């Protein structure tokens, strides 16, 4: 008898090492001006395209990815401004904006959403706002958050050449993102 394993899945743009190194530099600056928070490990930086959630349908997700990138050419993205999103009593979510060829990115995202929906996956409820999360529950006052927004300067760009299906798993208390399928553009 075959064992079915439900996994926590998401589709994202993986980032090159040089891009992640720049994010670590920025994250270090944010950490230095924060009183705490849960900061993302370097290996886990990514740009989420669609959070699938609990599923065992890797084949369906891979088919949707294949369909979504059809007609999309490699495109360039770069880091924008640092910002923090208010999360009530749980602190802020520290993020970097993503800028660049947002038309291509949005077209690919919309195509992916449709292809996933056609295969029985649910649509995202939130509006797609491309960003990279640096930390969650980050403790900063309003003045510090504003100071960081005005002082952080980012210098990183990448050419998007693939999208990746990841499994999010907890190992030894840490979140680990395991690539399951990569679809070239």
Secondary structure, 3 states (H helix, E strand, C coil): CCCCCCEEEEEEEECCHHHHHHHHHHHHHHHHCCCCCEECCHHHCEEEEEEEEEECCHHHHHHHHHHHHCCCCCEEEEEEEEEEEECHHHCEEEEEEEEECHHHHHHHHHHHHHHHHHCCCCCCCCCCCCEEEEEEEECCCHHHHHHHHHHCCCCCEEEECEEEEEEEEEECCEEEEEEEEEEEC
